Amino acid sequence: MNLNDYKLWTAIVTPFNEDLTVDFQSFGNLLREQNEANNGILVLGSTGEALNITLEDRKKIIDFTLKLKLEAPIMIGVGGHNIVDTKSWVKYLNTKNIDCVLFVTPIYAKPGNIGQYNWFKTLMDLTNRPVMLYNVPERTGTSLSLEAVSKLKDHKNYWAIKEASGSVEHFKEYLKASDNKPVYCGDDGLFPDFALNGSHGLISVAANVWPKETHEYVSQCLNKNFDHKDLWQEAAKSLFIASNPVPTKSILAIEKRIKTNTMMPPLASADLEDIAPVDKANNNIKQWFKEQR
């Protein structure tokens, strides 16, 4: 499987029952939706809820995903800030038939160039899968080091970057630091601009709600025949009016694609005070997709 053939990867949400156990029935349905849409699948994306899921449940989630034997490639998120625990997790992932891993900048500690290089190289030496590095400073507290990227770009397990700083200029810097190796956009609403500047594809939240619609969006942007930028920016914005993935789970629950919109603490579904903007975006995107046929 050539990972670069997949231009859209969905950072899949983890549905929960009201007692905070994993709702595997709904999760299976979501995974099949992504597979049908021909999207790559990122399980346990390293921010949002994934870091708060127990180790036992994370293992169950991976095993459940792999037992479905989907055609779509499977990426697993690796986050945190404890090197011993993180190395243990990477060793565990080495035993699973996954396709690639996502390594996020360590949270809270704000490591500098040397600290980041040492962290990532340690994990990249340990893994037996292609690695996507993840820049999301709004959550981690610091940006992915350009110097570290420059040093790591020729590592045998280096594959790509997910750039989610919200800046096209920062994206260009990562593209340059990596010698034009794949850099994926991590912000749904910015993808038209990223695509025009050489982005390889999109790691998406919106594709949870709109699997086929987002696939079409990505294709049009990469083919440079996309002209509904405002529509998609507004839709993407609606999914972040409360902490991700609160709005996404809310609309999925309304559509009965998951049983409940239960969030893993400290996130709370009640933080979304008004579903109207998400509902409006949902209707607009579905109408747009109908018009593409």
C-alpha positions as CSV (number, residue, x, y, z in Angstrom):
1,M,0.0,0.0,0.0
2,N,1.3,3.4,-1.0
3,L,0.3,5.8,1.8
4,N,0.8,8.8,-0.4
5,D,-2.1,7.7,-2.6
6,Y,-4.4,8.7,0.2
7,K,-5.0,12.5,0.1
8,L,-7.6,12.5,2.8
9,W,-7.3,10.9,6.3
10,T,-10.1,11.2,8.8
11,A,-9.2,11.7,12.4
12,I,-12.0,9.4,13.5
13,V,-13.9,10.2,16.7
14,T,-14.3,7.5,19.4
15,P,-18.0,7.1,20.3
16,F,-18.8,6.3,24.0
17,N,-21.8,5.0,25.8
18,E,-23.2,7.1,28.7
19,D,-21.1,5.0,31.1
20,L,-17.9,6.0,29.2
21,T,-17.4,2.5,27.8
22,V,-16.6,2.5,24.1
23,D,-19.6,2.2,21.8
24,F,-18.1,-0.3,19.4
25,Q,-21.2,-0.8,17.4
26,S,-21.3,2.9,16.4
27,F,-17.5,3.0,16.0
28,G,-17.7,0.1,13.5
29,N,-20.3,2.0,11.5
30,L,-18.1,5.1,11.4
31,L,-15.1,3.1,10.3
32,R,-17.1,1.5,7.5
33,E,-18.3,4.9,6.3
34,Q,-14.7,6.0,6.0
35,N,-13.7,2.8,4.2
36,E,-16.6,3.2,1.7
37,A,-15.5,6.8,1.1
38,N,-11.9,5.6,0.3
39,N,-10.4,7.7,3.1
40,G,-7.4,6.9,5.2
41,I,-8.3,6.5,8.9
42,L,-6.5,8.0,11.9
43,V,-7.5,6.2,15.1
44,L,-6.8,7.6,18.5
45,G,-5.6,10.9,17.1
46,S,-3.2,12.2,19.7
47,T,-5.2,15.2,20.9
48,G,-8.8,15.7,22.0
49,E,-10.1,12.7,23.8
50,A,-7.5,10.0,22.9
51,L,-5.0,10.9,25.6
52,N,-7.8,10.5,28.2
53,I,-8.8,7.0,27.1
54,T,-7.4,4.2,29.3
55,L,-4.6,2.0,28.0
56,E,-6.9,-1.1,28.1
57,D,-9.6,0.7,26.0
58,R,-7.0,2.0,23.5
59,K,-5.8,-1.5,22.9
60,K,-9.4,-2.7,22.5
61,I,-10.1,0.1,20.0
62,I,-7.1,-0.9,17.9
63,D,-7.9,-4.6,18.0
64,F,-11.6,-3.9,17.0
65,T,-10.5,-1.7,14.1
66,L,-8.1,-4.3,12.7
67,K,-10.6,-7.1,13.0
68,L,-12.8,-5.3,10.5
69,K,-10.1,-5.9,7.9
70,L,-10.9,-2.6,6.1
71,E,-9.2,-1.7,2.8
72,A,-8.4,1.7,4.2
73,P,-5.0,2.3,5.7
74,I,-4.9,2.7,9.5
75,M,-2.8,5.3,11.3
76,I,-2.5,5.3,15.1
77,G,-1.9,8.5,17.1
78,V,0.9,8.7,19.6
79,G,0.8,11.5,22.1
80,G,1.9,12.4,25.6
81,H,5.0,13.6,27.4
82,N,6.3,10.6,29.4
83,I,9.1,9.0,27.3
84,V,8.9,5.6,29.2
85,D,5.1,5.3,28.7
86,T,5.3,6.5,25.1
87,K,8.1,4.0,24.2
88,S,6.0,1.3,25.7
89,W,3.1,2.3,23.6
90,V,5.2,2.4,20.4
91,K,6.5,-1.1,21.1
92,Y,3.0,-2.3,21.5
93,L,2.0,-0.7,18.2
94,N,4.9,-2.5,16.6
95,T,3.1,-5.8,17.2
96,K,-0.1,-4.7,15.4
97,N,-0.8,-4.7,11.7
98,I,-1.2,-1.0,11.3
99,D,0.1,1.1,8.4
100,C,1.6,4.2,10.0
101,V,1.8,6.3,13.2
102,L,1.3,9.9,14.1
103,F,3.8,11.4,16.6
104,V,2.7,14.7,18.1
105,T,5.0,17.3,19.8
106,P,5.2,16.5,23.5
107,I,2.5,18.3,25.4
108,Y,2.9,20.9,28.2
109,A,6.7,20.7,28.6
110,K,7.5,22.9,25.6
111,P,10.7,21.2,24.5
112,G,13.1,23.1,22.3
113,N,15.0,22.1,19.2
114,I,17.3,19.5,20.9
115,G,14.6,18.2,23.2
116,Q,12.2,17.6,20.3
117,Y,14.9,16.0,18.1
118,N,15.9,13.6,20.9
119,W,12.2,12.8,21.6
120,F,11.3,12.1,18.0
121,K,14.5,10.3,17.0
122,T,14.1,8.0,20.0
123,L,10.6,7.1,19.0
124,M,11.4,6.9,15.2
125,D,14.3,4.6,15.9
126,L,11.9,2.4,17.9
127,T,8.9,2.2,15.6
128,N,8.7,-0.2,12.6
129,R,6.1,2.0,10.7
130,P,6.2,5.2,8.7
131,V,5.9,8.3,10.8
132,M,3.9,11.4,10.4
133,L,5.0,14.3,12.7
134,Y,2.2,16.5,14.0
135,N,2.4,20.3,14.6
136,V,-0.5,21.5,16.7
137,P,0.8,24.3,19.0
138,E,-2.6,25.4,20.2
139,R,-2.9,22.2,22.1
140,T,0.7,21.2,22.8
141,G,2.0,24.7,23.8
142,T,4.9,24.8,21.4
143,S,5.5,24.4,17.6
144,L,7.1,21.4,16.0
145,S,10.8,22.4,15.6
146,L,11.8,23.2,12.1
147,E,15.4,22.3,13.1
148,A,14.3,18.9,14.3
149,V,12.4,18.3,11.1
150,S,15.4,19.2,9.0
151,K,17.5,16.7,11.0
152,L,14.9,13.9,10.9
153,K,13.7,14.2,7.3
154,D,16.1,11.5,6.1
155,H,15.4,9.1,8.8
156,K,14.3,5.7,7.4
157,N,10.9,6.0,9.1
158,Y,10.2,9.6,8.3
159,W,7.1,10.0,6.1
160,A,5.2,13.2,6.5
161,I,4.0,16.1,8.6
162,K,0.5,17.1,9.7
163,E,0.6,20.9,10.0
164,A,-2.2,22.4,12.1
165,S,-0.9,25.8,13.2
166,G,-3.5,27.6,11.1
167,S,-0.8,29.4,9.0
168,V,0.0,28.9,5.3
169,E,3.3,30.6,6.0
170,H,4.2,28.1,8.6
171,F,3.2,25.3,6.3
172,K,5.6,26.6,3.7
173,E,8.4,26.5,6.3
174,Y,7.7,22.9,7.1
175,L,7.6,22.0,3.4
176,K,11.0,23.6,3.0
177,A,12.5,22.0,6.1
178,S,11.4,18.6,5.0
179,D,12.8,19.0,1.4
180,N,9.3,19.0,0.0
181,K,8.3,15.7,1.5
182,P,4.5,15.3,2.1
183,V,3.0,17.9,4.4
184,Y,-0.7,17.5,5.1
185,C,-3.0,20.3,6.2
186,G,-4.6,19.8,9.6
187,D,-7.2,22.5,9.3
188,D,-10.2,21.7,7.1
189,G,-11.1,25.3,6.3
190,L,-7.6,26.2,5.2
191,F,-7.1,23.4,2.8
192,P,-7.9,25.3,-0.4
193,D,-5.0,27.7,0.4
194,F,-2.7,24.8,1.5
195,A,-3.4,22.9,-1.7
196,L,-2.5,25.9,-3.8
197,N,0.9,26.0,-2.0
198,G,1.8,22.3,-2.4
199,S,0.0,20.5,0.4
200,H,-0.2,16.7,-0.2
201,G,-3.6,16.3,1.4
202,L,-5.8,16.8,4.4
203,I,-6.1,15.2,7.9
204,S,-9.7,16.0,8.6
205,V,-12.2,16.4,11.4
206,A,-15.0,17.4,9.0
207,A,-14.7,14.0,7.2
208,N,-16.3,12.4,10.3
209,V,-19.5,14.2,9.5
210,W,-19.1,14.3,5.8
211,P,-16.9,11.4,4.6
212,K,-17.7,11.4,0.9
213,E,-18.3,15.2,0.8
214,T,-14.9,15.9,2.3
215,H,-13.3,13.5,-0.1
216,E,-14.8,15.4,-3.0
217,Y,-13.7,18.7,-1.4
218,V,-10.1,17.5,-1.2
219,S,-10.1,16.2,-4.7
220,Q,-11.4,19.5,-6.1
221,C,-8.9,21.5,-4.1
222,L,-5.9,19.4,-5.3
223,N,-7.2,19.5,-8.9
224,K,-7.5,23.3,-8.6
225,N,-11.1,23.4,-9.7
226,F,-12.7,24.3,-6.3
227,D,-14.7,27.5,-6.0
228,H,-16.7,27.2,-2.8
229,K,-14.1,28.4,-0.3
230,D,-16.4,30.4,1.9
231,L,-18.9,27.6,2.2
232,W,-16.4,25.1,3.5
233,Q,-14.6,27.6,5.7
234,E,-17.9,28.3,7.5
235,A,-18.7,24.6,7.8
236,A,-15.3,23.8,9.2
237,K,-15.5,26.7,11.6
238,S,-18.9,25.3,12.9
239,L,-17.1,22.1,14.1
240,F,-14.9,24.1,16.4
241,I,-17.4,26.4,18.1
242,A,-16.8,24.1,21.1
243,S,-13.7,22.0,21.8
244,N,-13.2,19.3,19.1
245,P,-14.8,16.8,18.9
246,V,-17.9,18.1,20.8
247,P,-19.7,19.6,17.8
248,T,-18.8,16.7,15.6
249,K,-20.2,14.1,18.0
250,S,-23.3,16.2,18.5
251,I,-24.3,16.2,14.8
252,L,-23.4,12.5,14.5
253,A,-25.7,11.7,17.5
254,I,-28.5,13.8,16.0
255,E,-28.2,11.8,12.8
256,K,-28.1,8.6,14.9
257,R,-24.8,7.6,13.4
258,I,-23.6,7.2,17.0
259,K,-25.8,6.4,20.0
260,T,-24.8,9.3,22.2
261,N,-22.7,12.5,22.1
262,T,-21.0,11.5,25.4
263,M,-17.5,13.0,25.8
264,M,-14.6,11.7,27.7
265,P,-13.8,14.1,30.6
266,P,-12.7,16.8,30.9
267,L,-14.6,17.5,27.6
268,A,-18.4,17.8,28.0
269,S,-21.1,17.8,25.4
270,A,-22.9,20.6,27.3
271,D,-20.2,23.0,26.3
272,L,-21.9,23.2,22.9
273,E,-24.7,25.7,23.8
274,D,-26.2,26.0,20.3
275,I,-26.2,23.3,17.6
276,A,-27.8,25.6,15.0
277,P,-24.5,26.6,13.3
278,V,-23.4,23.0,13.0
279,D,-26.9,22.0,11.7
280,K,-26.8,24.8,9.1
281,A,-23.4,23.8,8.0
282,N,-24.5,20.1,7.7
283,N,-27.4,21.1,5.4
284,N,-25.2,23.4,3.3
285,I,-22.5,20.8,2.7
286,K,-25.0,18.1,1.8
287,Q,-26.7,20.4,-0.7
288,W,-23.3,21.3,-2.1
289,F,-22.4,17.7,-2.6
290,K,-25.7,17.0,-4.4
291,E,-24.9,19.8,-6.8
292,Q,-21.5,18.2,-7.6
293,R,-23.2,15.1,-9.1
